[in-house]
Amino acid sequence: MTAQIIDGKAFAAHLSKQVAHGVKTVKASVTPGLAVILVGEDPASQVYIRNKGKACAEAGIASFEKILPVSITQAELLIEIARYNADTNVHGILVQLPLPDHIDAQAIINAIDPLKDVDGFHVINAGKLAVGQDGLVPCTPLGCILLLKDKLGSSLAGKHAVVLGRSNIVGKPMAQLLLKESCTVTICHSRTEFLSQETRRGDILVAAIGKPEFVKGNWVKPGATVIDVGINRVAKADGTTKLVGDVDFTAASEFAKFITPVPGGVGPMTIACLLRNTLQAACAIHGVAFPLG
C-alpha cells in the first residue's frame, strides 16, 4: 500500500478564498481586523508574522502588528493587550508564542477578550470546547479536522482516533474535536506504555509529539489516515537542514491510506484557519451571520 498524500497547501488556499469571499459578504457591516503581537526579534517568528500579514491582505482582513522588545515587562504587555481588547477595529488578537521566560504565557492568553481569542487558547474557549459549546477553536486542530472531513467524508462517527501528544495547543483540543465528531478517542503521550500497540489501533492517527520521525511505519494501522502535525528541522549529511514531521513519512506511507506531508500538510492550514477564526470572531462581535457555516 502506498498512501495518498493529503495536500494541505491546496486545501488551505481554497479555504482562504472562501474566507475572502466571506469577508466581502460581511463588508457592509464589519471589516474583520486581526492584531498580532510579537515579543522579541526571533527571525522565524518575524517571517511567520509577515506571512500572516500577507494572508490577511489577500483575504481583505485588516492587519495590525506590534513588535515589542524582549525586555518588556508582563505589566506592559498586558497594557498592550488591553488596548487591542478596547479597539473596535480589532476582532482577533494573537500573541506569538513562546514568550520570554519572565512572562507568564497563560496570564497573557487569559487577558485577551475571549471573543477576540482567535488562537482559541483562552481558558473560557478551552472550557467551551471541553463541554461541547460553540467557541473559537485552536487553529491547528481545526485545520486537522477540516482535512480529515474533506478526505474521509463529513462524518467521522465511530472511527477510532489516536492522538499522540497532550499539549494545550494541539493534543487536548484535537481530542476534544474528535470526540465532538463522535470518534472513539485515545490520547497517548511520552509515558504511554506499549505506545506502538496503541497507535496501531487508530483508524485516524494524529501525531503532535514534537519529536522528528518518532512514529515508525509499523506503528500505523494498515489503511489508517495519518495527520502529522510535527514540524522539526533536522540536519542532513551534507550539512544543510530539512523539515520533517513527527512521522517517518516514507515508512508510514507503506501502511497508511492517507497521509499529510511535512511541509505542505497541516502547516498551511494553521494560517488559513486563523483567517477563518478572525472572520468568525468579527461576525460574532457584530451580530452578523457567519457566512462559512
C-alpha distance (Angstrom), angle and dihedral (degrees) to the residues before:
residue distance angle dihedral
M1 . . .
T2 3.80 . .
A3 3.78 114.5 .
Q4 3.78 124.1 -122.4
I5 3.79 111.8 -121.5
I6 3.80 117.7 -118.4
D7 3.80 104.1 -138.2
G8 3.79 103.7 -143.5
K9 3.79 92.4 172.0
A10 3.80 92.7 59.6
F11 3.82 92.8 43.9
A12 3.81 91.3 48.9
A13 3.80 91.0 51.2
H14 3.81 89.6 52.2
L15 3.82 91.7 47.5
S16 3.81 91.4 48.9
K17 3.81 89.3 53.7
Q18 3.80 89.5 51.0
V19 3.80 89.5 51.5
A20 3.81 91.2 49.1
H21 3.80 89.7 52.2
G22 3.80 89.6 47.7
V23 3.80 91.4 51.2
K24 3.81 89.3 54.0
T25 3.79 89.3 50.0
V26 3.82 93.8 56.4
K27 3.81 97.0 33.8
A28 3.79 93.0 105.7
S29 3.81 89.6 60.7
V30 3.80 104.0 30.7
T31 3.81 142.5 -3.0
P32 3.81 105.7 -143.0
G33 3.81 113.8 -127.2
L34 3.81 129.8 -161.9
A35 3.81 124.4 -162.8
V36 3.80 118.9 -161.8
I37 3.81 121.9 -167.3
L38 3.80 121.9 -162.1
V39 3.79 122.1 -173.4
G40 3.80 112.0 -157.5
E41 3.78 132.4 1.2
D42 3.80 104.6 -82.6
P43 3.84 104.9 162.0
A44 3.81 94.5 -143.8
S45 3.80 91.6 51.0
Q46 3.80 90.9 48.2
V47 3.81 90.6 53.8
Y48 3.80 89.8 48.3
I49 3.80 91.4 51.2
R50 3.81 91.6 48.9
N51 3.79 88.8 52.6
K52 3.80 90.0 51.3
G53 3.79 90.6 50.1
K54 3.80 91.3 50.8
A55 3.81 91.5 47.9
C56 3.82 90.7 50.4
A57 3.78 91.6 51.3
E58 3.80 91.8 50.5
A59 3.81 90.8 50.0
G60 3.80 94.5 46.6
I61 3.80 93.3 -112.2
A62 3.81 118.0 141.7
S63 3.79 111.1 -118.5
F64 3.81 126.5 -150.0
E65 3.80 119.5 -175.1
K66 3.79 129.7 -170.5
I67 3.81 121.3 -176.0
L68 3.80 111.6 -168.8
P69 3.81 130.4 -171.6
V70 3.80 118.2 -97.4
S71 3.82 87.3 -121.1
I72 3.80 93.8 64.4
T73 3.78 114.0 126.0
Q74 3.77 123.9 -123.5
A75 3.81 90.1 -114.1
E76 3.82 91.1 53.7
L77 3.80 91.5 48.8
L78 3.79 90.5 50.6
I79 3.81 88.7 54.9
E80 3.81 90.4 55.2
I81 3.80 90.6 50.9
A82 3.79 91.3 48.8
R83 3.81 89.2 54.6
Y84 3.79 91.9 54.3
N85 3.81 91.1 44.1
A86 3.81 87.8 58.1
D87 3.82 96.0 42.0
T88 3.81 108.7 102.0
N89 3.82 90.8 -159.6
V90 3.81 90.7 62.0
H91 3.82 118.4 76.2
G92 3.79 99.4 162.8
I93 3.81 130.1 43.8
L94 3.78 122.9 -168.7
V95 3.81 124.4 -178.9
Q96 3.79 110.1 -161.1
L97 3.81 112.2 -122.8
P98 2.96 142.6 -109.0
L99 3.79 100.6 51.2
P100 3.82 125.0 -162.2
D101 3.80 115.1 -79.1
H102 3.81 93.4 -108.3
I103 3.81 91.3 63.3
D104 3.82 123.3 76.5
A105 3.79 102.2 -130.9
Q106 3.80 95.1 -162.4
A107 3.80 91.4 51.8
I108 3.80 89.0 53.0
I109 3.80 93.2 47.8
N110 3.79 92.2 48.8
A111 3.82 90.5 50.9
I112 3.80 89.7 65.2
D113 3.80 115.3 96.4
P114 3.85 102.6 -102.4
L115 3.81 88.9 -134.1
K116 3.83 88.3 59.6
D117 3.81 96.7 40.4
V118 3.81 96.5 114.7
D119 3.82 91.0 167.0
G120 3.80 88.2 62.3
F121 3.81 92.7 -136.9
H122 3.82 99.8 119.4
V123 3.80 112.5 114.6
I124 3.83 90.1 -120.3
N125 3.80 93.1 54.9
A126 3.81 90.7 43.2
G127 3.80 88.4 51.8
K128 3.80 93.0 48.8
L129 3.80 89.9 52.4
A130 3.81 90.9 48.6
V131 3.81 93.4 54.5
G132 3.81 95.3 39.2
Q133 3.79 99.4 -106.0
D134 3.80 123.7 139.2
G135 3.79 117.2 -97.5
L136 3.76 142.3 123.3
V137 3.81 110.7 -51.4
P138 3.84 126.9 -152.0
C139 3.80 108.9 -91.6
T140 3.81 101.4 -128.2
P141 3.83 96.9 50.4
L142 3.81 89.5 43.8
G143 3.79 89.2 53.3
C144 3.80 90.4 50.4
I145 3.81 92.0 52.4
L146 3.80 91.9 49.1
L147 3.82 90.8 51.2
L148 3.81 91.5 48.1
K149 3.80 94.2 49.3
D150 3.79 91.4 46.3
K151 3.79 92.3 52.7
L152 3.83 101.9 34.4
G153 3.79 100.5 31.5
S154 3.78 133.5 -94.8
S155 3.81 93.1 -70.0
L156 3.79 120.6 64.5
A157 3.81 91.6 169.9
G158 3.79 116.3 144.2
K159 3.79 96.7 13.7
H160 3.78 118.7 129.5
A161 3.79 108.0 -123.7
V162 3.80 122.8 -168.2
V163 3.81 117.6 -161.2
L164 3.79 114.9 -162.1
G165 3.81 105.4 -157.5
R166 3.80 135.7 39.7
S167 3.81 105.5 -147.9
N168 3.80 121.6 139.8
I169 3.81 88.2 -124.4
V170 3.81 100.1 55.0
G171 3.80 118.5 -11.8
K172 3.80 102.2 54.4
P173 3.84 97.9 39.3
M174 3.81 89.8 43.6
A175 3.80 90.2 56.4
Q176 3.82 91.1 47.5
L177 3.80 92.2 51.0
L178 3.81 91.2 49.4
L179 3.81 90.2 49.9
K180 3.81 88.2 51.3
E181 3.81 87.1 55.8
S182 3.85 88.6 54.2
C183 3.79 95.4 -109.1
T184 3.79 121.8 148.8
V185 3.80 101.3 -116.4
T186 3.79 132.1 -155.2
I187 3.81 119.0 -174.5
C188 3.79 115.8 -154.1
H189 3.80 130.6 -177.6
S190 3.80 143.6 167.1
R191 3.81 92.9 -64.6
T192 3.80 97.9 47.0
E193 3.79 111.3 123.8
F194 3.81 118.4 -128.6
L195 3.80 88.4 10.1
S196 3.80 97.5 175.8
Q197 3.80 90.2 53.7
E198 3.79 90.0 54.5
T199 3.81 94.9 48.2
R200 3.82 90.9 49.5
R201 3.81 89.0 62.3
G202 3.78 93.7 64.6
D203 3.79 124.3 104.7
I204 3.81 80.6 -171.9
L205 3.81 121.0 33.8
V206 3.81 119.1 -169.9
A207 3.81 112.7 -171.4
A208 3.81 116.0 -160.3
I209 3.78 105.4 145.2
G210 3.82 100.5 117.2
K211 3.80 98.1 -124.1
P212 3.82 119.5 120.4
E213 3.81 114.4 -110.4
F214 3.80 90.0 -17.6
V215 3.81 95.3 147.8
K216 3.81 110.3 73.9
G217 3.77 125.3 -150.5
N218 3.79 96.1 -106.0
W219 3.81 90.1 53.2
V220 3.82 87.4 72.5
K221 3.79 122.6 87.3
P222 3.82 109.9 -123.5
G223 3.79 108.3 -99.0
A224 3.81 94.6 16.4
T225 3.79 126.3 141.0
V226 3.81 111.8 -120.7
I227 3.80 121.4 -156.9
D228 3.81 110.4 -169.6
V229 3.81 111.3 -161.0
G230 3.80 95.7 171.4
I231 3.80 123.3 110.9
N232 3.80 111.7 -173.3
R233 3.79 128.9 164.5
V234 3.80 112.0 -143.8
A235 3.78 134.3 178.2
K236 3.81 121.5 -104.3
A237 3.79 126.0 -146.8
D238 3.82 91.7 -104.0
G239 3.80 92.2 57.8
T240 3.80 96.3 -102.4
T241 3.80 124.5 108.8
K242 3.77 136.4 -123.6
L243 3.79 137.6 -167.7
V244 3.80 118.7 -111.0
G245 3.76 133.6 170.6
D246 3.79 132.9 -127.8
V247 3.82 88.5 -92.3
D248 3.80 128.1 72.0
F249 3.79 91.3 -118.6
T250 3.82 98.9 -164.2
A251 3.78 95.0 47.4
A252 3.81 95.2 41.1
S253 3.81 91.0 50.0
E254 3.81 88.5 67.3
F255 3.82 90.3 62.0
A256 3.81 106.6 29.3
K257 3.79 126.5 79.5
F258 3.80 93.3 -152.3
I259 3.80 129.2 17.2
T260 3.81 138.3 172.9
P261 3.81 117.1 -128.7
V262 3.80 126.9 -137.3
P263 2.95 113.5 -104.6
G264 3.80 107.3 24.6
G265 3.79 100.0 33.4
V266 3.79 124.1 77.8
G267 3.81 95.7 -7.1
P268 3.83 98.6 75.8
M269 3.81 90.0 46.9
T270 3.80 92.4 64.0
I271 3.81 95.1 66.6
A272 3.81 92.5 40.1
C273 3.81 90.0 53.3
L274 3.81 90.1 47.1
L275 3.81 88.1 58.4
R276 3.80 89.5 47.3
N277 3.81 91.5 50.7
T278 3.80 91.4 49.0
L279 3.80 91.0 53.5
Q280 3.81 90.1 46.3
A281 3.82 91.6 50.4
A282 3.79 92.9 48.8
C283 3.79 91.2 50.8
A284 3.82 92.5 47.9
I285 3.81 93.5 48.6
H286 3.81 92.8 49.5
G287 3.80 97.4 38.3
V288 3.80 93.4 -115.5
A289 3.80 122.5 145.7
F290 3.80 111.1 -102.4
P291 3.82 103.6 -116.9
L292 3.83 97.0 -152.7
G293 3.81 95.7 59.4
